Amino acid sequence: MSETFDLKTTTVRAINEHLHGLAPDATGVYEILNPNGSHNIAVGVDAPVEINIRGHAGYFTAGMNKQARVTVYGNVGWSVAENMMSGRVHVKGFASQCAGASGHGGLLVIDGDASSRCGISMKGIDIVVGGSIGHMSAFMAQAGRLVVLGDAGKGLGDSLYEAVIYVRGKIHGLGADARVEDLSEEDRTQIGELLEQAGLSARPAEFTRVASARTLYHWNPTSPQVSVL
Amino acid sequence: MKQMLTLEESANYNRKILNYIHQASETGVYDIRGLGAKRRVPSLDDLVFLTASLSRYPLEGYREKCVTKTVLGTRFAKKPIELEMPITIAGMSFGSLSANVKEALGRAATHMGISTTTGDGGMTPEERNSSKTLVYQCLPSRYGFNPDDVRKADAIEIVVGQGAKPGGGGMLLGLKVSERVARMRTLPPGIDQRSACRHPDWTGPDDLTIKIQELREITDWKVPIYIKFGATRVREDVKLAIKAGADVIVVDGMQGGTAATQEVFIEHAGIPTLPAIRLAVEALEEMDMLGKVQLVVSGGIRTGADVAKALALGADAVAIGQGVLMSLGCNTPHYIDADGRPVDVTEEYQALGTAPGYCHHCQTGLCPVGVTTQHPLLEQRMQPEWGARRLINYLTTLKMELTTIARACGKSNVHHLEREDLVALTVEAAAMAKRPLAGTNWIPGA
């Protein structure tokens, strides 16, 4: 089935309520017209449906998404796909700050650039950015992979935990406890798979791997490190 | 001839400060500890009630009806929170506390008709299943935060900061990070888990407005949204929270507790709960939001008198954390075994370098009475049924004290307690609470 919502004649609230009423196994295609930068479009969806947002969207687009495949035919504001659990969010244009923040799973693809703090606090989400990313991206990122075909701004991977970053272009500066590591065969395989899923093309061997040096895993390296558990 | 000793302690370099300097010189690191500020600050203890006499007409001490029902979140939510009394269990994480403790809190709160609150690390089945009314915290770390639990929540509390460490974030030391805790937080076991000091997906109050709308959209505008912050620039923060769209504002004074943070924060950041309440109420009044946006205060609320004073100053409810843990046995010299016998654990306190009555070593995970621990053996020392029974007694006592004071002030509803019912015992409290010094009409600074 297919339904069309026009934000010239309806509200974000009405669209979200409708999408929240879908069964967890519902399928179908939902077209959202004239978003005109509206915030919170398609947040909290939990169904394997396809949602096409035809234009620019505002903050928190597809926030906390589960299962849905959301495509934005335009740019997005802050925190697209924040806390996403599963599914796929594809931004055909550019993304503002905090793209994929605290995402637990699923795939976020941004064809253009993503602004600062892309992948901040990520917890298992995979993010592929066709362009460049801004400063302090992947700050305190815990798990998941961030693949960047362009450049990365200053402070990349500051306070990283277990997430891994792959950058093809120039890295303008690493954050605290982030370090460049050798690219393994497994890394190249993973990059290739993520690029294929994202529909983007590049040679995996051209990427630089950034991961945590793990020197900040304990606030006081001289204190007892052995768990009593 | 024996030389006379001259033992003149310095006020500036007393034994506490000497110990601090010596320890810092040996270790090169600051102290991290649990619970709240230990220093004396102006507090609700510095106020007293002007109960009824000839000029006011009292109600009968414990017999006449005195309403305690409390409703929070009436501004925008379709389903405001209804409490049987103006007390809620403060947010405390699974990780800092054991699953048994979280279950005990839920059971007691449900019995008393009040709410409990999750903490960093997400929502456990134990607390959701045992809590009729559960407030789900949205913290900067977003550990374990997910949409399924958002939809299970009865209210959502966006935590901007905490009274024990405003602006400072938090920490769960690796010693307490078990496999389960680590899994819930998507981090390896055994490493220190830093709780960020700022949210990942918004920064200022304008962004927060949209964040609140997002949470409202996800929950179809059903549940109230609280905003909690540590008491610093209270007047400004309350106004910004109102503007951002909060249903309920939670202000946590500097006496508020923590599972672990730098002592320098605990003792030196934020303002006491006493002035924080007054500032928050004034901000609500200036925005014409008193009674429309509800105010919950926390940080050193321990007794029924504290609850009554907070309400009289203008709060709608209080949140209690440390008092609740102490009810469950924190700082007692023994725990109760399966046969109901007390087992002395004074030596275990000593092994931590402390003693019952002085302990603030939550950060170690070696709580001798099984409250702030993830240790599989220690956590068995606090069984949910026993803990819930203790907590029900404590909360019942608070309710009795609250209502008996309200009746003595001539109020048939605890929410009718008012500022005029209070005077201050110290100049500092008079200035901070803007209540007259007892026996005078003097309010310093007014």
Boltz contact constraints between the chains, C-beta under 6 A:
constraints:
  - contact:
      token1: [A, 16]
      token2: [B, 217]
      max_distance: 6.0
  - contact:
      token1: [A, 17]
      token2: [B, 220]
      max_distance: 6.0
  - contact:
      token1: [A, 39]
      token2: [B, 210]
      max_distance: 6.0
  - contact:
      token1: [A, 40]
      token2: [B, 213]
      max_distance: 6.0
  - contact:
      token1: [A, 40]
      token2: [B, 214]
      max_distance: 6.0
  - contact:
      token1: [A, 40]
      token2: [B, 217]
      max_distance: 6.0
  - contact:
      token1: [A, 43]
      token2: [B, 214]
      max_distance: 6.0
  - contact:
      token1: [A, 43]
      token2: [B, 217]
      max_distance: 6.0
  - contact:
      token1: [A, 43]
      token2: [B, 218]
      max_distance: 6.0
  - contact:
      token1: [A, 44]
      token2: [B, 147]
      max_distance: 6.0
  - contact:
      token1: [A, 44]
      token2: [B, 218]
      max_distance: 6.0
  - contact:
      token1: [A, 59]
      token2: [B, 210]
      max_distance: 6.0
  - contact:
      token1: [A, 60]
      token2: [B, 214]
      max_distance: 6.0
  - contact:
      token1: [A, 63]
      token2: [B, 214]
      max_distance: 6.0
  - contact:
      token1: [A, 64]
      token2: [B, 147]
      max_distance: 6.0
  - contact:
      token1: [A, 64]
      token2: [B, 218]
      max_distance: 6.0
  - contact:
      token1: [A, 79]
      token2: [B, 201]
      max_distance: 6.0
  - contact:
      token1: [A, 82]
      token2: [B, 201]
      max_distance: 6.0
  - contact:
      token1: [A, 98]
      token2: [B, 201]
      max_distance: 6.0
  - contact:
      token1: [A, 101]
      token2: [B, 200]
      max_distance: 6.0
  - contact:
      token1: [A, 101]
      token2: [B, 201]
      max_distance: 6.0
  - contact:
      token1: [A, 102]
      token2: [B, 142]
      max_distance: 6.0
  - contact:
      token1: [A, 102]
      token2: [B, 200]
      max_distance: 6.0
  - contact:
      token1: [A, 120]
      token2: [B, 200]
      max_distance: 6.0
  - contact:
      token1: [A, 121]
      token2: [B, 200]
      max_distance: 6.0
  - contact:
      token1: [A, 123]
      token2: [B, 186]
      max_distance: 6.0
  - contact:
      token1: [A, 140]
      token2: [B, 196]
      max_distance: 6.0
  - contact:
      token1: [A, 142]
      token2: [B, 186]
      max_distance: 6.0
  - contact:
      token1: [A, 142]
      token2: [B, 187]
      max_distance: 6.0
  - contact:
      token1: [A, 143]
      token2: [B, 186]
      max_distance: 6.0
  - contact:
      token1: [A, 161]
      token2: [B, 187]
      max_distance: 6.0
  - contact:
      token1: [A, 217]
      token2: [B, 191]
      max_distance: 6.0
  - contact:
      token1: [A, 218]
      token2: [B, 192]
      max_distance: 6.0
  - contact:
      token1: [A, 219]
      token2: [B, 192]
      max_distance: 6.0
  - contact:
      token1: [A, 220]
      token2: [B, 29]
      max_distance: 6.0
  - contact:
      token1: [A, 227]
      token2: [B, 175]
      max_distance: 6.0
  - contact:
      token1: [A, 227]
      token2: [B, 190]
      max_distance: 6.0
  - contact:
      token1: [A, 228]
      token2: [B, 175]
      max_distance: 6.0
  - contact:
      token1: [A, 229]
      token2: [B, 178]
      max_distance: 6.0
